[in-house]
Amino acid sequence: MELSDKIAEYVVSAEDFSDEMLHEAKRRLLDSIAVALASINSPPAKILREMSNLFAGNSPLLSGGEATIDFASFYNTLLIRYLDFNDTYLSKEPLHPSDMIGGLLSVGSVFDISGEELLKSIIVGYEIGVRLCDSTSLRKKGYDHVNFLQIASTSALSRLLNLDREKAKNAISLTLVPHIALRESRSGKLSMWKAGATAEAVRNSVFATLLAKNGFTAPDKPFSGVFGFFNIIAKDFDLSTFENIKSGSILKTFIKKYPVEYHAEATVEAALKLDYEGEIKKVIVETYEAGKTILADSEDKWNPKNKETADHSLPFITAVTLLTKRFWLDSYSLIGDPKVVSLMKKIEVVERDDYTSVYPKELPTRVIVITDKGTYESEVRVPRGHSANPMSDEEIEEKAKLLGLSESQIKLIWEIDNMKVRDFVRNLAKV
């Protein structure tokens, strides 16, 4: 059976939504909206708002106003992704599954969709996204993880719009076949497209799903065809990850406590534990393969010039945390700071095979600081927010408040299942 058939079957038949899963979907919604609203004044968001008059429509934007459904999907997703502070899943391939929420809010606002159906669709999308990440690595082949995001997003949207099996299958194919994203978006010096690639993937999935909803057909074998995904990109794809699909993978994903790429979460925690004395002579960061190859892969990571590169720079994140004893959004104002630049030159990043062997069940990281007064070490194996060390509801609310959400906005999000999606998005700007 073609993989798109298996996914479509799950999309239209899934009903195993436990109270725990639905509550977790609310937690991800709260976390994503808090991160999104905190990035409204980011440079790329401002560019998009200046363009919004070209895309007049009836889908509400998270910052207020309305646009076409595809533009709103792009914009809302970019807000969620830009700060690199929303959730994560780590496996053979990494993913930020809550990226899909931007498109779900846009589409759910135009159609008569309930908050409860939104939550169920989020669970469906996460399920597909997680299983795709378990099946193969894209980054090692030169392709971006958003290729998996757009399939997961399309699955969630197909559920949201109550598509039948054939239309859901067509939607997946219409998303995948024309839109293969390259890993160059996340290589070396990064740009606004780090978040834009995600937004584009969701925009593509929205348009493809709407095409399929209205009867547009697609290639029948997007995965197994002669020139399909398996034969051209992922010959090592493990189809066993899609046997007996049941919901629940949302519970395996991680929330971020600190505004850094997830492979640096343990680094921040470890550095914060160090009470070193004296002048730093050298810093060694011991990590696993993904931590090194993603966050310390080029000279740009030792000399970041913008936020997009800095939040993927293990040297920058380590240096700032050691110097300031904290790490938050305003830490990126230290890009180019002479003290930070000087300390980064003293930082070495090393992969440890024993750390790589336990990834991603653990994300072990050791920070070793050598000063003129001694050597100080700290190790964190499972950072706060990991599924094995989850943040509490109270911690997520505190993060949301620090990002600017009000008590009334937080209350509104917890009550999403009692309202329509359109009313929910519009009311966010009013409370």
C-alpha positions as CSV (number, residue, x, y, z in Angstrom):
1,M,0.0,0.0,0.0
2,E,1.3,3.5,-0.9
3,L,2.3,5.4,2.2
4,S,-0.1,8.2,1.4
5,D,-3.0,5.7,1.5
6,K,-1.9,4.6,5.0
7,I,-1.7,8.2,6.2
8,A,-5.0,9.1,4.6
9,E,-6.6,6.1,6.3
10,Y,-5.4,7.3,9.7
11,V,-6.4,10.9,9.1
12,V,-10.1,10.0,8.4
13,S,-10.5,7.3,10.9
14,A,-8.5,8.4,14.0
15,E,-10.7,8.7,17.1
16,D,-8.4,7.6,19.9
17,F,-7.9,11.1,21.4
18,S,-7.4,10.8,25.2
19,D,-7.9,13.6,27.6
20,E,-4.2,13.7,28.1
21,M,-3.5,14.2,24.4
22,L,-6.2,16.9,24.1
23,H,-4.7,18.7,27.1
24,E,-1.2,18.4,25.6
25,A,-2.5,20.0,22.4
26,K,-3.8,22.9,24.4
27,R,-0.3,23.2,26.0
28,R,1.2,23.4,22.5
29,L,-1.3,26.0,21.4
30,L,-0.5,28.1,24.5
31,D,3.2,27.8,23.9
32,S,3.0,28.5,20.2
33,I,0.7,31.6,20.5
34,A,2.9,33.1,23.2
35,V,6.0,32.7,21.0
36,A,4.1,34.0,18.0
37,L,2.9,37.2,19.6
38,A,6.3,37.9,21.0
39,S,7.7,38.0,17.5
40,I,5.2,40.4,16.0
41,N,7.9,43.2,15.8
42,S,10.6,41.0,14.3
43,P,12.1,42.2,11.0
44,P,10.5,39.5,8.8
45,A,7.1,40.0,10.4
46,K,7.3,43.7,9.6
47,I,8.1,43.0,6.0
48,L,5.1,40.7,5.7
49,R,2.7,43.3,7.3
50,E,3.9,45.9,4.7
51,M,3.0,43.4,2.0
52,S,-0.4,42.4,3.5
53,N,-2.4,45.0,1.6
54,L,-1.6,43.0,-1.6
55,F,-3.3,40.0,-0.1
56,A,-6.7,41.3,1.1
57,G,-8.8,38.4,2.4
58,N,-10.9,37.1,5.3
59,S,-8.5,35.0,7.3
60,P,-7.5,36.8,10.6
61,L,-3.8,37.4,11.4
62,L,-2.5,36.7,14.9
63,S,-1.4,40.3,15.1
64,G,-4.8,41.7,14.0
65,G,-6.1,42.4,10.5
66,E,-7.0,39.9,7.8
67,A,-5.5,38.5,4.7
68,T,-6.0,35.7,2.1
69,I,-5.9,32.2,3.7
70,D,-2.5,31.3,2.2
71,F,-0.9,34.6,3.2
72,A,-2.3,34.4,6.7
73,S,-1.0,30.8,6.9
74,F,2.5,32.0,5.9
75,Y,2.4,35.0,8.3
76,N,1.0,33.2,11.3
77,T,3.5,30.3,10.9
78,L,6.4,32.7,10.5
79,L,5.5,34.3,13.8
80,I,5.4,30.9,15.5
81,R,8.8,29.9,14.0
82,Y,10.9,33.1,14.0
83,L,12.1,33.1,17.6
84,D,13.0,29.4,17.4
85,F,11.2,29.0,20.8
86,N,8.4,26.7,19.9
87,D,8.4,22.9,20.5
88,T,10.6,20.3,19.0
89,Y,10.9,16.5,18.2
90,L,14.2,14.8,17.8
91,S,14.8,11.5,16.2
92,K,16.5,10.5,12.9
93,E,15.2,13.9,11.7
94,P,14.3,16.9,13.9
95,L,11.1,18.8,13.6
96,H,9.2,21.7,15.1
97,P,5.7,20.1,14.9
98,S,3.8,23.1,16.3
99,D,4.8,25.0,13.2
100,M,1.7,23.5,11.6
101,I,-0.6,25.4,14.1
102,G,-0.2,28.6,12.1
103,G,-2.0,27.1,9.0
104,L,-4.6,25.3,11.1
105,L,-5.6,28.6,12.8
106,S,-5.8,30.3,9.4
107,V,-7.9,27.6,7.7
108,G,-10.0,27.0,10.9
109,S,-10.9,30.7,11.0
110,V,-12.2,30.7,7.4
111,F,-14.2,27.5,7.7
112,D,-16.7,26.9,10.5
113,I,-14.3,24.8,12.6
114,S,-14.6,24.3,16.4
115,G,-11.8,24.6,18.9
116,E,-12.3,20.9,19.8
117,E,-11.7,19.8,16.1
118,L,-8.7,22.1,16.0
119,L,-7.2,20.2,19.0
120,K,-7.9,16.8,17.4
121,S,-6.3,17.9,14.1
122,I,-3.2,19.0,15.9
123,I,-2.9,15.6,17.5
124,V,-3.3,14.0,14.0
125,G,-0.6,16.2,12.5
126,Y,1.8,15.6,15.3
127,E,1.3,11.8,14.9
128,I,2.3,11.9,11.2
129,G,5.2,14.3,11.8
130,V,6.7,12.2,14.5
131,R,6.5,9.0,12.6
132,L,8.1,10.6,9.5
133,C,11.0,11.8,11.7
134,D,11.4,8.3,13.0
135,S,11.6,6.8,9.5
136,T,14.7,8.5,8.0
137,S,17.1,11.5,8.2
138,L,16.6,14.3,5.7
139,R,19.3,16.6,6.9
140,K,22.1,14.0,6.3
141,K,20.9,13.8,2.7
142,G,20.8,17.6,2.1
143,Y,17.1,18.1,2.5
144,D,15.2,20.2,5.0
145,H,12.9,18.9,7.8
146,V,10.1,21.1,6.5
147,N,9.5,18.4,3.9
148,F,8.1,16.3,6.7
149,L,6.4,19.3,8.3
150,Q,4.3,19.9,5.2
151,I,3.1,16.3,5.0
152,A,2.2,16.5,8.7
153,S,0.5,19.9,8.2
154,T,-1.5,18.5,5.3
155,S,-2.6,15.5,7.3
156,A,-3.8,17.9,10.1
157,L,-5.6,20.1,7.6
158,S,-7.3,17.2,5.9
159,R,-8.6,16.1,9.3
160,L,-9.7,19.7,10.1
161,L,-11.6,20.0,6.8
162,N,-13.1,16.5,7.1
163,L,-11.7,15.3,3.7
164,D,-12.4,11.7,2.6
165,R,-9.6,9.2,2.1
166,E,-9.1,9.9,-1.6
167,K,-9.0,13.7,-1.2
168,A,-6.7,13.4,1.8
169,K,-4.4,11.2,-0.3
170,N,-4.4,13.8,-3.1
171,A,-3.7,16.6,-0.7
172,I,-0.6,14.8,0.6
173,S,0.6,14.2,-3.0
174,L,-0.1,17.8,-4.1
175,T,1.9,19.0,-1.1
176,L,4.9,16.7,-1.5
177,V,5.6,16.2,-5.2
178,P,6.0,19.9,-6.2
179,H,7.7,21.2,-3.0
180,I,11.0,19.6,-2.0
181,A,13.0,22.0,0.3
182,L,16.8,22.0,0.5
183,R,18.8,22.0,3.7
184,E,20.7,25.1,2.6
185,S,18.1,27.1,4.6
186,R,19.9,25.9,7.8
187,S,23.5,25.8,6.7
188,G,26.3,28.2,7.7
189,K,25.2,31.8,7.9
190,L,21.4,31.7,8.3
191,S,18.8,34.2,7.0
192,M,15.2,35.1,7.5
193,W,14.4,32.1,5.4
194,K,15.2,29.8,8.3
195,A,11.7,30.7,9.5
196,G,10.4,31.4,6.0
197,A,11.0,27.9,4.8
198,T,8.7,26.7,7.5
199,A,6.1,29.2,6.7
200,E,6.3,28.4,3.0
201,A,5.9,24.6,3.7
202,V,2.7,25.3,5.7
203,R,1.4,27.7,3.0
204,N,2.0,25.0,0.4
205,S,0.1,22.5,2.5
206,V,-2.8,24.8,2.9
207,F,-3.1,25.5,-0.8
208,A,-2.7,21.8,-1.7
209,T,-5.3,20.7,0.8
210,L,-7.8,23.3,-0.5
211,L,-7.1,22.1,-4.1
212,A,-7.8,18.5,-3.0
213,K,-10.9,19.5,-1.1
214,N,-12.4,20.8,-4.3
215,G,-11.5,17.8,-6.4
216,F,-8.0,18.5,-7.8
217,T,-6.2,15.2,-8.4
218,A,-2.5,14.4,-7.9
219,P,0.1,11.8,-8.8
220,D,-1.0,8.5,-7.4
221,K,2.4,7.3,-6.0
222,P,4.2,10.3,-4.5
223,F,6.3,8.1,-2.2
224,S,6.8,4.8,-4.1
225,G,6.6,6.0,-7.7
226,V,9.6,5.7,-10.1
227,F,10.5,9.3,-9.4
228,G,8.8,9.4,-6.0
229,F,10.1,10.4,-2.6
230,F,11.5,7.0,-1.7
231,N,13.4,6.4,-4.9
232,I,14.8,9.9,-5.3
233,I,15.4,11.1,-1.7
234,A,14.9,8.4,0.9
235,K,15.7,4.9,-0.2
236,D,16.3,4.0,3.4
237,F,12.8,5.0,4.6
238,D,11.6,2.7,7.4
239,L,8.0,1.9,6.5
240,S,7.6,0.0,9.8
241,T,7.1,3.3,11.6
242,F,3.7,3.5,9.9
243,E,2.4,0.1,10.9
244,N,-0.7,0.2,13.2
245,I,-0.9,4.0,13.5
246,K,-2.4,5.2,16.7
247,S,-2.5,8.6,18.3
248,G,-0.3,9.7,21.1
249,S,3.0,10.8,19.6
250,I,2.3,14.4,20.7
251,L,3.3,13.2,24.2
252,K,6.8,12.4,22.9
253,T,7.6,15.9,21.8
254,F,9.5,18.6,23.7
255,I,8.8,22.1,24.8
256,K,11.6,24.7,25.1
257,K,12.5,26.5,28.3
258,Y,15.2,28.7,26.7
259,P,15.0,30.5,23.4
260,V,17.7,28.5,21.6
261,E,17.8,25.6,19.1
262,Y,16.9,22.5,21.1
263,H,20.3,20.9,20.9
264,A,21.5,23.9,23.1
265,E,18.9,23.5,25.8
266,A,21.1,21.2,27.9
267,T,24.1,23.5,27.2
268,V,22.3,26.5,28.8
269,E,21.2,24.4,31.8
270,A,24.7,23.1,32.3
271,A,26.4,26.5,32.0
272,L,23.9,28.0,34.4
273,K,24.9,25.4,37.0
274,L,28.6,26.4,36.9
275,D,29.8,28.7,39.7
276,Y,33.3,29.2,38.2
277,E,35.9,31.6,39.5
278,G,38.7,33.4,37.7
279,E,39.5,34.3,34.2
280,I,38.3,31.8,31.5
281,K,41.2,30.3,29.6
282,K,39.2,27.6,27.6
283,V,35.7,26.1,27.4
284,I,35.0,22.7,26.1
285,V,31.4,21.7,25.2
286,E,31.0,17.9,24.9
287,T,27.8,17.0,23.0
288,Y,26.3,14.4,20.5
289,E,26.5,14.3,16.7
290,A,23.5,16.4,16.0
291,G,24.5,19.1,18.5
292,K,27.9,19.5,16.8
293,T,26.9,19.2,13.2
294,I,23.9,21.6,13.5
295,L,25.2,24.1,16.0
296,A,28.9,24.1,15.4
297,D,29.2,23.1,11.7
298,S,31.0,26.2,10.3
299,E,33.1,29.3,11.1
300,D,29.8,31.3,11.0
301,K,28.8,29.7,14.2
302,W,31.8,31.2,15.9
303,N,31.1,34.6,14.5
304,P,27.3,35.0,14.2
305,K,26.1,38.3,12.6
306,N,22.3,37.9,13.1
307,K,19.8,36.3,15.3
308,E,19.0,33.5,12.9
309,T,22.6,32.3,13.1
310,A,23.2,33.1,16.8
311,D,20.3,30.9,18.0
312,H,21.9,28.0,16.1
313,S,25.4,28.8,17.4
314,L,26.6,26.7,20.3
315,P,29.6,28.9,20.9
316,F,27.5,32.1,21.1
317,I,24.9,30.5,23.4
318,T,27.5,29.0,25.7
319,A,29.5,32.3,25.9
320,V,26.5,34.4,26.6
321,T,25.2,32.1,29.3
322,L,28.6,31.8,31.0
323,L,29.1,35.6,31.0
324,T,25.6,36.8,32.0
325,K,24.4,33.8,34.1
326,R,21.2,33.8,32.1
327,F,19.7,33.3,28.6
328,W,16.6,35.0,27.3
329,L,15.4,36.8,24.1
330,D,17.4,40.0,25.0
331,S,20.5,37.9,25.1
332,Y,20.7,38.3,21.3
333,S,21.4,42.0,21.7
334,L,24.9,40.8,22.6
335,I,25.6,39.6,19.1
336,G,29.0,41.3,18.2
337,D,29.7,42.2,21.9
338,P,33.5,42.2,22.3
339,K,33.5,40.1,25.5
340,V,31.2,37.5,23.8
341,V,33.3,37.4,20.7
342,S,36.5,37.0,22.7
343,L,35.1,34.1,24.8
344,M,33.7,32.3,21.7
345,K,37.3,32.1,20.4
346,K,38.1,30.0,23.5
347,I,35.3,27.5,23.0
348,E,35.8,24.1,21.5
349,V,32.9,21.8,20.6
350,V,33.5,18.0,20.8
351,E,31.3,15.1,19.8
352,R,31.3,12.2,22.3
353,D,30.4,8.8,20.9
354,D,28.8,7.7,24.1
355,Y,26.6,10.8,24.0
356,T,25.6,10.2,20.4
357,S,24.7,6.6,21.2
358,V,21.9,7.6,23.6
359,Y,20.5,10.4,21.5
360,P,17.5,11.3,21.4
361,K,16.3,9.5,24.5
362,E,18.8,11.7,26.2
363,L,20.5,14.9,25.1
364,P,23.7,14.7,27.2
365,T,25.9,17.8,27.2
366,R,28.9,18.6,29.4
367,V,30.3,22.1,29.7
368,I,33.9,22.3,31.0
369,V,35.3,25.7,32.0
370,I,39.0,26.0,32.6
371,T,40.1,29.2,34.4
372,D,43.3,30.4,36.0
373,K,41.8,29.2,39.3
374,G,40.7,25.7,38.3
375,T,38.5,23.5,36.2
376,Y,34.7,23.5,36.5
377,E,32.4,20.9,35.0
378,S,28.6,20.5,34.7
379,E,26.6,17.8,32.8
380,V,22.9,17.8,31.9
381,R,21.5,14.6,30.2
382,V,17.8,15.5,29.9
383,P,16.9,19.2,29.8
384,R,13.7,20.6,31.3
385,G,11.0,20.4,28.7
386,H,12.1,17.1,27.2
387,S,9.3,14.5,27.2
388,A,11.3,12.6,29.9
389,N,11.5,15.8,32.0
390,P,8.4,17.8,31.0
391,M,7.6,21.4,32.0
392,S,4.5,21.8,34.1
393,D,1.4,23.8,33.1
394,E,2.5,26.4,35.5
395,E,6.0,26.6,33.9
396,I,4.4,27.0,30.5
397,E,2.1,29.7,31.7
398,E,5.1,31.5,33.3
399,K,7.0,31.3,30.0
400,A,3.9,32.7,28.2
401,K,3.7,35.6,30.6
402,L,7.4,36.4,30.2
403,L,6.7,36.5,26.5
404,G,3.9,39.0,27.0
405,L,0.7,37.0,27.2
406,S,-1.9,38.3,29.7
407,E,-3.9,36.3,32.2
408,S,-7.0,36.7,30.1
409,Q,-5.3,35.5,26.9
410,I,-4.0,32.5,28.7
411,K,-7.5,31.7,30.0
412,L,-8.9,32.1,26.5
413,I,-6.4,29.5,25.2
414,W,-7.2,27.0,27.9
415,E,-10.9,27.4,26.9
416,I,-10.4,26.9,23.1
417,D,-12.5,23.8,23.0
418,N,-15.6,25.9,23.9
419,M,-15.5,28.2,20.9
420,K,-15.0,28.5,17.2
421,V,-11.5,29.0,15.8
422,R,-12.3,32.3,14.1
423,D,-13.7,33.8,17.4
424,F,-10.7,32.5,19.2
425,V,-8.1,34.2,16.9
426,R,-10.0,37.4,16.8
427,N,-10.5,37.5,20.6
428,L,-6.8,37.0,21.2
429,A,-6.2,40.6,20.1
430,K,-9.0,42.0,22.3
431,V,-8.4,40.4,25.7
